[in-house]
Amino acid sequence: MPFDGPTGEVGRRCADAAKRALADAGAEVELEVLDAGVGPFGEHVAANARAAAADADVVAYLGDFHSAATEVSLPILEAAGVPHVSFSNTYRGLVGRSFVNVMPNDERQTAGLVEWMAELGVERPFLLDDGEPYGCDMRWLVHRALAERGRAVVGAERLFERTDPPAEVAKADGVFLGSVATPEALETLHKVRALAPDALLFGTDGLLTAGFAREAPDGLCVSSPPVVPGDEDIWPGYAYEAMALVLDALALAGPDRAGLLAHLRSTVDRSSRLGRYGFDEYGQSTLSAIGRWRVDGGQFVRG
């Protein structure tokens, strides 16, 4: 987990959640929490993965918190056959023979977002992205999900370093912005609102930060992975479930890495606080619901 930097606080909450899962299970398992370093490319990620891969007593690895960090740790752990359980990654390119992901990936999230757009009556969507890989992929996935529902868009554009949306946005009744929470994204959304004051605004969980909500236009609709009932944060609930999943698998399959991995990968219709889920052939979660959030008075509230 990251312990410092922008995601340090949530990293510590996730570590605490995994500890609670272990305590609740009363299992005789040692949980070692490692500092990944600061940010998506934490400086300790590779060293942590190599240490776990080389330690015969390690039966499973939970993390890394950031998708970019998991891109580094995943091949190291896979080469050693270490069961690798993600609870916070949404990048759909993360796949491996030893990898399972409790959190549904961006492909499932955007399909749920498009369903939400349809429920709200959006018929003339315009799609924007900030030109960065994450934002571009989110826009592409939303576009594909719209096409699968038989919906056409009135336009789409990559902004790169610009914040001025094209004039055609004025024709839209719904505008999606693929971006993370940056000052440029805020500026873009406010300019969209000025061009199309009645259009609904949409984004994905890359925008879901308290600081962003304080300055975002009211009514902005943001999707996220499903939220544990009663929780006000997303990721600790998934960290708890990932730990519980591993402990349940250990109790049934034992500590042999290959046997434990086979048990994890064969998970179907598991009951959890997140809902019932399993893993597909790529180790991806089958959870299909999404969390829905709206900006109201400078904060994200359940949508």
VOPAGU-2260 file (C-alpha; in pm, 1 decimal, decimal comma):
REM VOPAGU-2260
SITE   aa  ch    i         X         Y         Z
SITE  MET   A    0       0,0       0,0       0,0
SITE  PRO   A    1     105,3     361,1     -46,5
SITE  PHE   A    2     140,7     518,1     297,4
SITE  ASP   A    3     227,5     870,9     184,6
SITE  GLY   A    4     136,4    1109,0     -93,3
SITE  PRO   A    5    -211,5    1169,7    -240,9
SITE  THR   A    6    -331,2     811,6    -184,1
SITE  GLY   A    7    -149,5     751,3     145,7
SITE  GLU   A    8    -459,2     796,8     360,4
SITE  VAL   A    9    -673,2     552,5     162,8
SITE  GLY   A   10    -378,0     312,1     148,7
SITE  ARG   A   11    -363,1     303,7     527,1
SITE  ARG   A   12    -740,9     251,8     549,2
SITE  CYS   A   13    -714,8     -42,2     310,0
SITE  ALA   A   14    -436,2    -196,8     517,2
SITE  ASP   A   15    -649,5    -156,6     830,7
SITE  ALA   A   16    -944,7    -321,1     653,8
SITE  ALA   A   17    -734,0    -624,5     559,5
SITE  LYS   A   18    -619,4    -650,6     921,6
SITE  ARG   A   19    -982,1    -643,1    1038,4
SITE  ALA   A   20   -1070,7    -924,5     798,9
SITE  LEU   A   21    -788,8   -1134,1     941,3
SITE  ALA   A   22    -894,4   -1060,1    1299,0
SITE  ASP   A   23   -1260,0   -1139,1    1220,9
SITE  ALA   A   24   -1161,5   -1473,8    1068,7
SITE  GLY   A   25    -933,0   -1567,3    1357,8
SITE  ALA   A   26    -702,7   -1739,9    1110,1
SITE  GLU   A   27    -344,1   -1832,0    1196,6
SITE  VAL   A   28    -202,6   -1630,3     910,9
SITE  GLU   A   29      54,5   -1354,0     927,9
SITE  LEU   A   30     -27,6   -1040,2     732,5
SITE  GLU   A   31     270,4    -826,4     635,6
SITE  VAL   A   32     184,6    -479,0     511,1
SITE  LEU   A   33     444,3    -330,4     275,6
SITE  ASP   A   34     499,3      33,6     183,2
SITE  ALA   A   35     469,5      67,0    -194,9
SITE  GLY   A   36     608,8     418,4    -203,4
SITE  VAL   A   37     444,2     738,6    -321,2
SITE  GLY   A   38     203,5     757,5    -613,0
SITE  PRO   A   39     110,5     521,0    -898,2
SITE  PHE   A   40     475,3     435,0    -964,5
SITE  GLY   A   41     581,4     369,2    -605,3
SITE  GLU   A   42     953,8     320,5    -575,8
SITE  HIS   A   43     922,9       1,3    -365,0
SITE  VAL   A   44     676,7    -188,7    -586,2
SITE  ALA   A   45     923,2    -409,9    -774,9
SITE  ALA   A   46    1131,4    -484,6    -464,6
SITE  ASN   A   47     818,1    -581,2    -268,5
SITE  ALA   A   48     705,1    -820,3    -541,5
SITE  ARG   A   49    1048,7    -979,4    -575,9
SITE  ALA   A   50    1071,0   -1031,8    -199,8
SITE  ALA   A   51     728,6   -1196,9    -191,1
SITE  ALA   A   52     809,2   -1416,2    -491,9
SITE  ALA   A   53    1131,5   -1537,7    -332,0
SITE  ASP   A   54     979,5   -1616,3      10,3
SITE  ALA   A   55     844,2   -1972,4      17,8
SITE  ASP   A   56     623,0   -1884,2     316,4
SITE  VAL   A   57     425,8   -1627,9     113,4
SITE  VAL   A   58     102,0   -1787,5      -3,6
SITE  ALA   A   59     -70,0   -1482,2    -154,4
SITE  TYR   A   60     -11,0   -1118,2    -243,9
SITE  LEU   A   61    -278,6    -847,9    -209,5
SITE  GLY   A   62    -233,8    -529,2    -413,1
SITE  ASP   A   63     -88,1    -315,8    -549,6
SITE  PHE   A   64    -320,6     -23,6    -489,8
SITE  HIS   A   65    -251,7     155,4    -819,0
SITE  SER   A   66    -304,7     -12,6   -1156,6
SITE  ALA   A   67      28,8     125,5   -1277,9
SITE  ALA   A   68     204,2     -38,2    -982,1
SITE  THR   A   69      27,6    -369,4   -1048,0
SITE  GLU   A   70     159,0    -362,2   -1404,7
SITE  VAL   A   71     504,6    -385,9   -1243,5
SITE  SER   A   72     431,4    -642,2    -971,4
SITE  LEU   A   73     205,5    -874,0   -1174,3
SITE  PRO   A   74     468,9   -1034,5   -1405,0
SITE  ILE   A   75     713,3   -1078,1   -1115,1
SITE  LEU   A   76     455,3   -1261,6    -905,5
SITE  GLU   A   77     322,1   -1460,7   -1200,3
SITE  ALA   A   78     668,9   -1592,8   -1283,2
SITE  ALA   A   79     687,2   -1734,1    -928,7
SITE  GLY   A   80     327,7   -1864,4    -928,6
SITE  VAL   A   81     222,5   -1645,4    -634,4
SITE  PRO   A   82    -158,0   -1604,1    -615,8
SITE  HIS   A   83    -210,2   -1233,1    -677,0
SITE  VAL   A   84    -534,7   -1071,8    -559,4
SITE  SER   A   85    -620,6    -716,2    -661,0
SITE  PHE   A   86    -886,0    -517,3    -476,8
SITE  SER   A   87    -846,0    -166,2    -621,9
SITE  ASN   A   88    -737,1    -190,4    -985,0
SITE  THR   A   89    -979,0    -107,2   -1267,0
SITE  TYR   A   90    -743,9    -102,9   -1568,8
SITE  ARG   A   91    -878,3    -371,4   -1801,9
SITE  GLY   A   92    -532,8    -459,4   -1937,6
SITE  LEU   A   93    -431,1    -631,0   -1612,5
SITE  VAL   A   94    -449,7   -1005,6   -1677,2
SITE  GLY   A   95    -234,2   -1301,2   -1582,6
SITE  ARG   A   96    -246,9   -1670,2   -1497,2
SITE  SER   A   97    -191,5   -1603,9   -1125,5
SITE  PHE   A   98    -407,6   -1289,9   -1106,7
SITE  VAL   A   99    -764,9   -1231,9    -986,9
SITE  ASN   A  100    -933,0    -895,2    -942,1
SITE  VAL   A  101   -1212,1    -849,8    -688,1
SITE  MET   A  102   -1291,7    -499,5    -816,6
SITE  PRO   A  103   -1478,9    -484,2   -1149,5
SITE  ASN   A  104   -1272,8    -326,4   -1423,8
SITE  ASP   A  105   -1341,2     -13,2   -1626,9
SITE  GLU   A  106   -1522,9    -207,0   -1900,2
SITE  ARG   A  107   -1794,5    -314,9   -1657,9
SITE  GLN   A  108   -1809,1      29,4   -1496,9
SITE  THR   A  109   -1862,9     212,2   -1826,3
SITE  ALA   A  110   -2137,4     -31,2   -1930,0
SITE  GLY   A  111   -2314,1      54,0   -1604,8
SITE  LEU   A  112   -2261,4     424,7   -1663,6
SITE  VAL   A  113   -2421,5     404,7   -2007,6
SITE  GLU   A  114   -2718,9     225,1   -1852,4
SITE  TRP   A  115   -2745,8     513,7   -1604,4
SITE  MET   A  116   -2734,3     765,8   -1890,5
SITE  ALA   A  117   -3019,8     581,5   -2060,4
SITE  GLU   A  118   -3225,3     580,1   -1739,5
SITE  LEU   A  119   -3182,2     958,5   -1719,5
SITE  GLY   A  120   -3308,7     997,7   -2074,6
SITE  VAL   A  121   -2986,1    1097,6   -2250,7
SITE  GLU   A  122   -3042,7    1070,1   -2627,6
SITE  ARG   A  123   -2778,8    1303,2   -2773,2
SITE  PRO   A  124   -2449,1    1230,1   -2592,4
SITE  PHE   A  125   -2122,3    1407,2   -2669,9
SITE  LEU   A  126   -1799,6    1240,3   -2557,8
SITE  LEU   A  127   -1480,8    1421,2   -2452,0
SITE  ASP   A  128   -1150,0    1308,5   -2306,9
SITE  ASP   A  129    -843,2    1487,8   -2180,3
SITE  GLY   A  130    -604,4    1321,1   -2425,4
SITE  GLU   A  131    -436,3    1107,0   -2158,2
SITE  PRO   A  132    -442,2     723,0   -2176,8
SITE  TYR   A  133    -695,4     678,0   -1892,1
SITE  GLY   A  134    -935,5     941,8   -2019,5
SITE  CYS   A  135    -910,9     821,6   -2378,5
SITE  ASP   A  136    -980,5     461,9   -2278,6
SITE  MET   A  137   -1283,5     566,2   -2071,8
SITE  ARG   A  138   -1424,8     765,4   -2363,7
SITE  TRP   A  139   -1366,4     472,8   -2600,9
SITE  LEU   A  140   -1537,0     228,5   -2364,6
SITE  VAL   A  141   -1837,5     457,8   -2317,9
SITE  HIS   A  142   -1862,2     498,8   -2695,4
SITE  ARG   A  143   -1855,0     122,0   -2744,5
SITE  ALA   A  144   -2115,7      63,5   -2472,9
SITE  LEU   A  145   -2342,5     324,5   -2634,1
SITE  ALA   A  146   -2303,0     154,7   -2973,1
SITE  GLU   A  147   -2389,7    -181,8   -2820,5
SITE  ARG   A  148   -2715,3     -26,9   -2696,6
SITE  GLY   A  149   -2786,7     113,2   -3043,3
SITE  ARG   A  150   -2714,6     471,9   -2936,0
SITE  ALA   A  151   -2534,3     717,7   -3161,6
SITE  VAL   A  152   -2328,5    1012,3   -3037,5
SITE  VAL   A  153   -2358,9    1367,7   -3167,0
SITE  GLY   A  154   -1981,5    1404,1   -3150,7
SITE  ALA   A  155   -1657,2    1310,5   -2978,5
SITE  GLU   A  156   -1326,1    1487,2   -2935,2
SITE  ARG   A  157    -990,4    1455,0   -2759,3
SITE  LEU   A  158    -886,5    1778,9   -2591,7
SITE  PHE   A  159    -522,8    1699,3   -2512,1
SITE  GLU   A  160    -399,8    2011,8   -2328,7
SITE  ARG   A  161    -701,2    2223,6   -2427,6
SITE  THR   A  162    -997,0    2295,8   -2199,6
SITE  ASP   A  163   -1228,2    2450,7   -2460,8
SITE  PRO   A  164   -1494,0    2203,6   -2575,7
SITE  PRO   A  165   -1610,1    2225,3   -2938,5
SITE  ALA   A  166   -1918,3    2429,8   -3020,1
SITE  GLU   A  167   -2106,6    2111,3   -3116,5
SITE  VAL   A  168   -2137,1    2030,8   -2745,7
SITE  ALA   A  169   -2428,3    2276,7   -2738,9
SITE  LYS   A  170   -2636,6    2017,9   -2931,7
SITE  ALA   A  171   -2591,0    1751,3   -2661,8
SITE  ASP   A  172   -2826,7    1659,3   -2380,2
SITE  GLY   A  173   -2550,6    1465,6   -2203,7
SITE  VAL   A  174   -2172,5    1513,8   -2202,0
SITE  PHE   A  175   -1916,5    1259,1   -2084,4
SITE  LEU   A  176   -1563,5    1363,4   -1989,5
SITE  GLY   A  177   -1295,1    1096,6   -1963,6
SITE  SER   A  178   -1036,1    1237,2   -1724,4
SITE  VAL   A  179    -887,3    1218,3   -1379,7
SITE  ALA   A  180    -948,1    1492,1   -1122,9
SITE  THR   A  181    -736,5    1781,2   -1248,6
SITE  PRO   A  182    -783,1    2159,3   -1262,3
SITE  GLU   A  183    -810,7    2125,3   -1640,2
SITE  ALA   A  184   -1100,0    1880,2   -1603,0
SITE  LEU   A  185   -1280,2    2127,9   -1376,7
SITE  GLU   A  186   -1229,8    2406,6   -1626,6
SITE  THR   A  187   -1356,9    2186,5   -1910,2
SITE  LEU   A  188   -1672,5    2087,7   -1721,4
SITE  HIS   A  189   -1757,9    2447,9   -1635,6
SITE  LYS   A  190   -1711,1    2547,2   -2001,4
SITE  VAL   A  191   -1933,8    2256,8   -2108,8
SITE  ARG   A  192   -2200,3    2374,1   -1863,6
SITE  ALA   A  193   -2180,0    2724,0   -2014,3
SITE  LEU   A  194   -2221,0    2585,8   -2369,4
SITE  ALA   A  195   -2495,8    2337,1   -2282,1
SITE  PRO   A  196   -2659,2    2453,9   -1956,3
SITE  ASP   A  197   -2926,9    2183,8   -1962,5
SITE  ALA   A  198   -2702,2    1892,2   -2052,5
SITE  LEU   A  199   -2626,4    1627,0   -1790,4
SITE  LEU   A  200   -2257,0    1584,0   -1710,3
SITE  PHE   A  201   -2091,0    1244,0   -1660,5
SITE  GLY   A  202   -1755,3    1100,8   -1558,4
SITE  THR   A  203   -1600,1     790,1   -1405,0
SITE  ASP   A  204   -1425,8     728,0   -1074,1
SITE  GLY   A  205   -1109,1     908,3   -1183,2
SITE  LEU   A  206   -1300,6    1223,9   -1083,8
SITE  LEU   A  207   -1420,3    1088,1    -750,3
SITE  THR   A  208   -1225,0    1298,2    -500,5
SITE  ALA   A  209   -1352,0    1534,0    -232,7
SITE  GLY   A  210   -1134,0    1818,7    -357,3
SITE  PHE   A  211   -1274,3    1786,3    -709,7
SITE  ALA   A  212   -1634,4    1788,6    -586,2
SITE  ARG   A  213   -1582,9    2116,6    -401,2
SITE  GLU   A  214   -1534,6    2300,4    -731,1
SITE  ALA   A  215   -1724,5    2081,9    -978,4
SITE  PRO   A  216   -2057,9    2184,5   -1133,5
SITE  ASP   A  217   -2361,2    2073,3    -936,7
SITE  GLY   A  218   -2530,6    1766,7   -1080,7
SITE  LEU   A  219   -2214,7    1605,5   -1220,5
SITE  CYS   A  220   -2283,9    1229,6   -1230,1
SITE  VAL   A  221   -1987,4    1003,6   -1156,4
SITE  SER   A  222   -1980,4     624,7   -1160,6
SITE  SER   A  223   -1762,5     402,0    -945,8
SITE  PRO   A  224   -1726,4      34,4    -865,7
SITE  PRO   A  225   -2010,3     -91,7    -642,0
SITE  VAL   A  226   -1995,5      42,5    -287,5
SITE  VAL   A  227   -2026,9    -177,7      20,2
SITE  PRO   A  228   -2361,8     -96,3     187,0
SITE  GLY   A  229   -2307,1     133,2     482,7
SITE  ASP   A  230   -1957,5     235,9     373,6
SITE  GLU   A  231   -1876,2     590,9     270,9
SITE  ASP   A  232   -1553,9     491,8      95,1
SITE  ILE   A  233   -1499,0     241,5    -183,5
SITE  TRP   A  234   -1159,1      78,9    -149,0
SITE  PRO   A  235   -1140,3     -45,7     214,4
SITE  GLY   A  236   -1449,1    -262,7     160,3
SITE  TYR   A  237   -1275,4    -431,4    -131,9
SITE  ALA   A  238    -954,9    -474,4      69,9
SITE  TYR   A  239   -1156,2    -648,9     342,3
SITE  GLU   A  240   -1322,5    -877,6      87,5
SITE  ALA   A  241    -992,9    -961,5     -84,7
SITE  MET   A  242    -843,1   -1070,6     247,7
SITE  ALA   A  243   -1155,9   -1268,4     337,3
SITE  LEU   A  244   -1147,6   -1438,1      -4,6
SITE  VAL   A  245    -787,4   -1549,5      44,9
SITE  LEU   A  246    -854,3   -1674,1     399,0
SITE  ASP   A  247   -1158,2   -1875,0     288,8
SITE  ALA   A  248    -958,1   -2025,8       2,7
SITE  LEU   A  249    -672,4   -2114,3     238,6
SITE  ALA   A  250    -912,6   -2291,4     470,8
SITE  LEU   A  251   -1039,8   -2508,2     185,2
SITE  ALA   A  252    -737,7   -2550,7     -42,3
SITE  GLY   A  253    -443,9   -2520,2     195,2
SITE  PRO   A  254    -127,9   -2309,9     158,3
SITE  ASP   A  255      13,0   -2469,4    -156,9
SITE  ARG   A  256      38,9   -2185,3    -408,9
SITE  ALA   A  257     -82,5   -2384,9    -708,4
SITE  GLY   A  258    -377,3   -2534,8    -522,1
SITE  LEU   A  259    -473,8   -2200,7    -369,8
SITE  LEU   A  260    -455,7   -2029,3    -708,2
SITE  ALA   A  261    -670,2   -2293,9    -874,4
SITE  HIS   A  262    -929,8   -2252,4    -599,4
SITE  LEU   A  263    -931,6   -1873,2    -633,6
SITE  ARG   A  264    -963,3   -1882,1   -1012,3
SITE  SER   A  265   -1258,1   -2123,3    -990,3
SITE  THR   A  266   -1460,3   -1889,6    -766,6
SITE  VAL   A  267   -1822,4   -1853,9    -883,3
SITE  ASP   A  268   -2126,3   -1701,3    -715,1
SITE  ARG   A  269   -1939,9   -1605,6    -397,3
SITE  SER   A  270   -2154,4   -1429,4    -138,3
SITE  SER   A  271   -1997,5   -1111,2      -2,7
SITE  ARG   A  272   -2082,0    -765,5     128,8
SITE  LEU   A  273   -2020,2    -641,2    -225,7
SITE  GLY   A  274   -2280,4    -876,2    -369,6
SITE  ARG   A  275   -2246,5   -1216,7    -533,9
SITE  TYR   A  276   -1954,0   -1252,9    -773,1
SITE  GLY   A  277   -1697,6   -1484,3    -925,0
SITE  PHE   A  278   -1412,6   -1454,3   -1173,9
SITE  ASP   A  279   -1424,5   -1491,3   -1549,4
SITE  GLU   A  280   -1164,6   -1674,6   -1759,4
SITE  TYR   A  281    -928,7   -1378,1   -1726,3
SITE  GLY   A  282    -958,3   -1357,0   -1347,4
SITE  GLN   A  283   -1180,8   -1048,4   -1365,3
SITE  SER   A  284   -1465,6    -989,8   -1120,9
SITE  THR   A  285   -1816,8   -1055,4   -1249,0
SITE  LEU   A  286   -1968,2    -779,7   -1031,2
SITE  SER   A  287   -2185,2    -577,2   -1266,0
SITE  ALA   A  288   -2349,4    -306,3   -1057,3
SITE  ILE   A  289   -2194,4      39,6   -1021,2
SITE  GLY   A  290   -2180,2     303,1    -751,9
SITE  ARG   A  291   -2361,4     623,3    -846,1
SITE  TRP   A  292   -2256,4     965,3    -719,9
SITE  ARG   A  293   -2367,0    1322,3    -787,3
SITE  VAL   A  294   -2210,2    1652,5    -696,0
SITE  ASP   A  295   -2445,8    1838,8    -465,6
SITE  GLY   A  296   -2334,7    2154,9    -289,0
SITE  GLY   A  297   -1963,2    2084,0    -330,9
SITE  GLN   A  298   -1960,3    1720,2    -226,9
SITE  PHE   A  299   -2026,1    1379,8    -376,2
SITE  VAL   A  300   -2348,8    1219,4    -252,6
SITE  ARG   A  301   -2494,2     884,9    -346,9
SITE  GLY   A  302   -2676,4     918,2    -677,9
